[in-house]
Amino acid sequence: MGLFDKFKKKMAGPMYLYTEEEYDQYEKYIVEQFGEYKEVLHEIISPDIHLDIIVIPPTEENNYYTLVSMGMGAYKMHVPKELKQYELERAEVVMCLPPTWNIKSDKEEDYWPIRQLKIIARLPINCKTWLGFGHTVSNDEENTAYADSTDLCSMMLVTAVNKDFETMELRLGKKGKINFYQLFPLYREELEYKQAHDANDLIDLIGDDITPVIDPERPNYALDE
């Protein structure tokens, strides 16, 4: 082994992966919950978890793309001890995009939702923290908009639902419970409203207009609050 190989081995951290059986169970569950898929956005380099994104195409019944992370839940998050009874240590994230969205584009106006999905899926392991319902993750410290095409700047995690708009729960082999969270983008004013109140108050403020499908030009529901 050369000096460079020894250095790489020393610098490399542990890998957190699903087993082959867990991958099979996970993929079967995603098909049951969201529908058949043929496309997966594979990760080329995996330093800690192997993070792929399953792409469920629009259908007549559910006319939007559903993107689901696969691999985030292999890492056991650092959840506070007082919440241990709720089994919140493992999670995967879900994002829905309109049927006209160019998911193959690398332009930031098209790619920012996928970029954020990848960043958030890896945040618990990068920051040694955890994510759960109501947590928010901003684009940066200044809450800069994700792209020139939108003023959305932060993601809030809410309970994910399947194609039948039912809540989900998966027990995956020895990993245990996998929680699924929908990524719901916020404007700066909505983020500030949530921080001043809580996630449920913001959801109540949005009301029946809340939808899992991302709309970069949707109304800002906290603009006048």
Protein Blocks (a to p, Z undefined) as FASTA:
>chain_A
ZZklmmmmmmpccdddddfklmmmmmmmmmmmnopcfbdcddfbdckbccddddddddfk
lgcdddddehjlmpccdddfklmmnopmbccddddddfkbcfkbcbfklmmmmmmmmmmm
mmmmmnopaddehiacdfblnopafbfkbcbfbdcddddddfkopacdddehjnopaddd
ddddddfklmmmmmmmcmklmmmmnmmmbcfbdcfkbccfklmZZ
